Amino acid sequence: MGTGQGMTGKVLIATAFCVGLASCGIGDGVASRQQPLDSLSAAEIYQRAELQLENDDPEEAARYFGEVERLYPYSEWAKRALIMQAMSYHRDRDYQNSRAAAQRYIDFYPADEDAAYAQYLLALSYYDQIDDVGRDQGLTFQALQALRDVIERYPESEYTNSAVLKFDLAFDHLAGKEMEIGRYYLKRKHYTAAINRFRVVVEDFQTTTHTPEALHRLVESYLALGLEDEARTAGAILGYNYQGTEWYEDSYALLTGRGLTLEPTGDSWLRTVYRQVIRGEWL
């Protein structure tokens, strides 16, 4: 009986002590968070960074990962923290710092197994801004180059398939911008300027989804200028490759409505494209 009372007293004393600390666990946590970072180990700072990611605070996570690299620059933890910092910045949409961290990783650890992921993050730092850059396509070209680096340098990595898909989408995006500008000129009857844009799509972006429309817009533009040979040749290419599309149907109606056939004539750049198509060297 006396022993039981003694044990009860010890529990009460311990409980009171914990309550005084606002619970033992919480008190320890508060004290830990108030510790200077340079008094913590690399692993402890890294764990803080991971906790910030779990709490959906990538900006703070990036800061902690950066502290690991600063305080323990030659450790294995620093290497791990650098790639995680790049990822955290990207999650926070801080693309410039994400790109810088990813590039540092590639420079410092080019043969490491995470180098492919660093290169992929670098590419994403450009790619994820494509829709926000308006008519300036500089970032799109940079995204294409960075994605190409993933594909060519790390062909066996788990990021290659995604890089190929994004490369195709970025390439299509560039063609779409050319089409947008070409339509703008066409609507305002600046036919020569419109033709120049549609020609870029046909010659440089022929594997994209925009090629059939570009050919049809060339038919419209050339007919508007009275250049029937060029219009007929553009229609012939449409008929050879895209006969099942609405663009072919529209071009067919335009040309036959004027008593014209869809066949290559004359000696324009389109005639060269047509010959390439027949030889199978185009598309």
C-alpha positions as CSV (number, residue, x, y, z in Angstrom):
1,M,0.0,0.0,0.0
2,G,2.8,2.4,1.0
3,T,4.7,1.5,-2.2
4,G,1.6,2.3,-4.3
5,Q,1.2,5.7,-2.6
6,G,4.9,6.4,-3.3
7,M,4.6,5.6,-7.0
8,T,1.5,7.7,-7.2
9,G,3.4,10.6,-5.8
10,K,6.2,10.2,-8.3
11,V,3.7,10.2,-11.2
12,L,2.1,13.4,-9.9
13,I,5.4,15.1,-9.5
14,A,6.4,14.1,-13.0
15,T,3.1,15.2,-14.4
16,A,3.4,18.6,-12.7
17,F,6.9,19.0,-14.1
18,C,5.6,18.2,-17.7
19,V,2.7,20.6,-17.3
20,G,5.2,23.3,-16.3
21,L,6.9,22.8,-19.6
22,A,3.6,22.9,-21.5
23,S,4.0,19.2,-21.9
24,C,7.3,17.4,-22.2
25,G,7.2,16.8,-25.9
26,I,6.0,20.3,-26.9
27,G,8.6,21.9,-24.6
28,D,11.4,20.0,-26.1
29,G,10.2,20.9,-29.6
30,V,10.0,24.6,-28.8
31,A,13.4,24.5,-27.3
32,S,14.8,22.7,-30.4
33,R,13.3,25.3,-32.7
34,Q,14.9,28.1,-30.7
35,Q,18.4,26.5,-31.0
36,P,20.8,28.3,-33.3
37,L,21.2,26.3,-36.5
38,D,24.9,26.1,-36.2
39,S,24.4,24.1,-33.0
40,L,22.5,21.5,-34.9
41,S,23.8,18.6,-36.9
42,A,23.4,18.4,-40.7
43,A,20.8,15.7,-40.2
44,E,18.8,17.7,-37.8
45,I,18.6,20.8,-40.1
46,Y,17.8,18.5,-43.0
47,Q,14.9,17.0,-41.0
48,R,13.6,20.5,-40.3
49,A,13.6,21.2,-44.0
50,E,11.7,18.0,-44.7
51,L,9.2,18.9,-42.1
52,Q,8.6,22.3,-43.8
53,L,7.9,20.5,-47.0
54,E,5.4,18.3,-45.3
55,N,3.8,21.4,-43.9
56,D,3.6,22.8,-47.4
57,D,6.1,25.6,-46.9
58,P,8.6,25.0,-49.7
59,E,10.1,28.5,-49.3
60,E,11.2,27.8,-45.7
61,A,12.2,24.3,-46.7
62,A,14.5,25.7,-49.3
63,R,16.1,28.0,-46.7
64,Y,16.8,25.1,-44.4
65,F,18.2,23.0,-47.1
66,G,20.5,25.9,-48.0
67,E,21.7,26.1,-44.4
68,V,22.7,22.5,-44.6
69,E,24.9,23.3,-47.6
70,R,26.3,26.4,-46.0
71,L,27.1,24.9,-42.6
72,Y,28.2,21.5,-43.8
73,P,29.4,22.1,-47.4
74,Y,31.5,19.0,-47.8
75,S,29.1,16.5,-46.3
76,E,26.9,13.9,-47.9
77,W,24.0,15.8,-46.4
78,A,25.0,18.9,-48.3
79,K,24.8,17.1,-51.6
80,R,21.3,15.7,-50.7
81,A,20.2,19.1,-49.5
82,L,21.2,20.9,-52.7
83,I,19.0,18.8,-55.0
84,M,16.2,19.1,-52.4
85,Q,16.7,22.8,-52.4
86,A,16.3,23.0,-56.2
87,M,13.1,20.9,-55.9
88,S,11.7,23.1,-53.1
89,Y,12.4,26.3,-55.0
90,H,10.6,24.8,-58.0
91,R,7.6,23.8,-55.8
92,D,7.5,27.4,-54.6
93,R,7.5,28.7,-58.2
94,D,10.8,30.4,-57.6
95,Y,12.2,29.2,-60.9
96,Q,15.3,31.4,-61.1
97,N,16.6,30.0,-57.7
98,S,15.5,26.5,-58.6
99,R,17.5,26.7,-61.9
100,A,20.5,28.1,-60.0
101,A,20.5,25.3,-57.4
102,A,20.0,22.6,-60.1
103,Q,22.8,24.0,-62.2
104,R,25.1,24.0,-59.1
105,Y,24.2,20.3,-58.5
106,I,25.1,19.5,-62.1
107,D,28.4,21.4,-61.9
108,F,29.4,19.8,-58.6
109,Y,28.1,16.3,-59.0
110,P,27.8,15.6,-62.8
111,A,28.2,11.8,-62.4
112,D,25.8,11.5,-59.5
113,E,22.6,9.4,-59.9
114,D,20.5,12.6,-59.2
115,A,22.2,14.6,-61.9
116,A,19.5,13.6,-64.3
117,Y,16.8,14.9,-61.9
118,A,18.8,18.1,-61.5
119,Q,18.9,18.5,-65.3
120,Y,15.2,17.8,-65.5
121,L,14.4,20.4,-62.8
122,L,16.5,22.9,-64.7
123,A,14.4,22.2,-67.8
124,L,11.2,22.5,-65.9
125,S,12.3,25.9,-64.6
126,Y,12.0,27.1,-68.1
127,Y,9.1,24.9,-69.3
128,D,6.7,25.8,-66.5
129,Q,6.9,29.4,-67.5
130,I,6.0,29.0,-71.2
131,D,2.4,30.0,-70.8
132,D,3.3,33.1,-68.9
133,V,5.7,34.7,-71.4
134,G,3.3,36.1,-74.0
135,R,5.0,36.6,-77.4
136,D,8.5,36.4,-76.1
137,Q,9.6,32.8,-76.9
138,G,13.1,33.0,-75.4
139,L,12.2,30.8,-72.5
140,T,10.5,28.3,-74.8
141,F,13.8,27.9,-76.8
142,Q,15.7,27.5,-73.5
143,A,13.2,24.9,-72.3
144,L,13.7,23.0,-75.6
145,Q,17.5,23.0,-75.2
146,A,17.4,22.0,-71.5
147,L,14.9,19.2,-72.3
148,R,17.1,18.0,-75.2
149,D,20.0,17.8,-72.7
150,V,17.9,15.5,-70.5
151,I,17.1,13.3,-73.4
152,E,20.6,13.2,-74.9
153,R,22.7,13.0,-71.6
154,Y,20.4,10.7,-69.6
155,P,18.6,8.5,-72.2
156,E,18.1,5.7,-69.7
157,S,16.8,7.9,-66.8
158,E,13.3,7.8,-65.5
159,Y,12.8,11.4,-66.6
160,T,13.5,10.9,-70.3
161,N,10.0,10.0,-71.4
162,S,8.5,13.0,-69.6
163,A,11.2,15.2,-71.2
164,V,10.4,13.9,-74.7
165,L,6.7,14.6,-74.1
166,K,7.4,18.1,-72.8
167,F,9.8,18.7,-75.7
168,D,7.1,17.9,-78.2
169,L,4.6,20.2,-76.4
170,A,7.1,23.0,-76.2
171,F,7.9,22.6,-79.9
172,D,4.1,22.6,-80.7
173,H,3.8,25.8,-78.6
174,L,6.4,27.6,-80.7
175,A,4.5,26.6,-83.9
176,G,1.3,27.8,-82.2
177,K,2.8,31.2,-81.6
178,E,3.9,31.5,-85.2
179,M,0.3,30.6,-86.3
180,E,-1.1,33.2,-83.9
181,I,1.0,35.9,-85.4
182,G,0.3,34.7,-88.9
183,R,-3.5,34.8,-88.4
184,Y,-3.1,38.3,-87.0
185,Y,-1.5,39.5,-90.2
186,L,-3.9,37.5,-92.4
187,K,-6.9,39.1,-90.7
188,R,-5.5,42.5,-91.4
189,K,-4.7,41.6,-95.0
190,H,-0.9,41.8,-94.5
191,Y,-0.6,38.8,-96.7
192,T,3.2,38.7,-97.3
193,A,3.9,39.0,-93.5
194,A,1.3,36.2,-92.9
195,I,2.9,34.0,-95.5
196,N,6.3,34.4,-93.8
197,R,4.9,33.1,-90.5
198,F,3.0,30.2,-92.1
199,R,6.1,29.2,-94.1
200,V,8.1,28.9,-90.8
201,V,5.5,26.4,-89.5
202,V,5.6,24.4,-92.7
203,E,9.4,24.3,-93.0
204,D,10.5,24.3,-89.4
205,F,7.6,22.8,-87.4
206,Q,6.3,20.3,-89.9
207,T,5.8,17.6,-87.3
208,T,3.5,19.7,-85.2
209,T,-0.3,19.7,-85.1
210,H,-0.4,23.1,-86.7
211,T,1.0,22.2,-90.2
212,P,-2.4,21.4,-91.8
213,E,-3.8,24.8,-90.9
214,A,-0.6,26.5,-91.9
215,L,-0.9,25.0,-95.4
216,H,-4.6,26.1,-95.6
217,R,-3.7,29.6,-94.6
218,L,-1.0,29.7,-97.3
219,V,-3.7,28.7,-99.8
220,E,-5.9,31.6,-98.6
221,S,-2.9,34.1,-98.5
222,Y,-1.6,33.2,-102.0
223,L,-5.0,33.3,-103.5
224,A,-5.6,36.7,-102.0
225,L,-2.3,37.9,-103.7
226,G,-3.3,36.2,-107.0
227,L,-0.4,33.7,-106.8
228,E,-2.4,30.6,-108.0
229,D,0.6,28.3,-108.5
230,E,1.7,28.6,-104.9
231,A,-1.9,28.2,-103.7
232,R,-2.4,25.0,-105.8
233,T,0.9,23.6,-104.5
234,A,0.0,24.2,-100.9
235,G,-3.3,22.5,-101.6
236,A,-1.5,19.6,-103.2
237,I,0.6,19.1,-100.0
238,L,-2.6,19.2,-97.9
239,G,-4.2,16.6,-100.1
240,Y,-1.1,14.3,-100.0
241,N,-0.8,14.3,-96.2
242,Y,-4.0,15.6,-94.6
243,Q,-6.8,14.7,-96.9
244,G,-9.0,13.8,-93.9
245,T,-8.8,17.2,-92.3
246,E,-11.2,20.1,-92.3
247,W,-8.3,22.2,-93.6
248,Y,-8.0,20.2,-96.8
249,E,-11.8,20.4,-97.3
250,D,-11.7,24.2,-97.0
251,S,-8.7,24.5,-99.3
252,Y,-10.3,22.1,-101.8
253,A,-13.5,24.3,-101.8
254,L,-11.5,27.5,-102.2
255,L,-9.4,26.2,-105.1
256,T,-12.0,24.3,-107.0
257,G,-14.4,27.1,-106.6
258,R,-12.0,29.1,-108.7
259,G,-11.6,26.3,-111.2
260,L,-8.2,25.4,-109.9
261,T,-6.8,21.9,-109.3
262,L,-4.8,20.9,-106.3
263,E,-1.4,20.0,-107.9
264,P,2.1,21.3,-107.7
265,T,2.9,23.9,-110.2
266,G,5.5,26.6,-110.6
267,D,8.9,26.7,-108.9
268,S,8.3,28.1,-105.5
269,W,9.6,26.9,-102.1
270,L,6.4,24.9,-101.8
271,R,7.3,22.9,-104.9
272,T,10.5,21.9,-103.1
273,V,8.5,20.9,-100.0
274,Y,6.2,18.8,-102.2
275,R,9.1,17.0,-103.8
276,Q,10.4,16.2,-100.3
277,V,7.0,14.8,-99.4
278,I,6.9,12.5,-102.4
279,R,10.4,11.2,-101.7
280,G,9.4,10.6,-98.1
281,E,12.0,13.1,-96.7
282,W,9.4,15.4,-95.1
283,L,7.3,14.4,-92.1
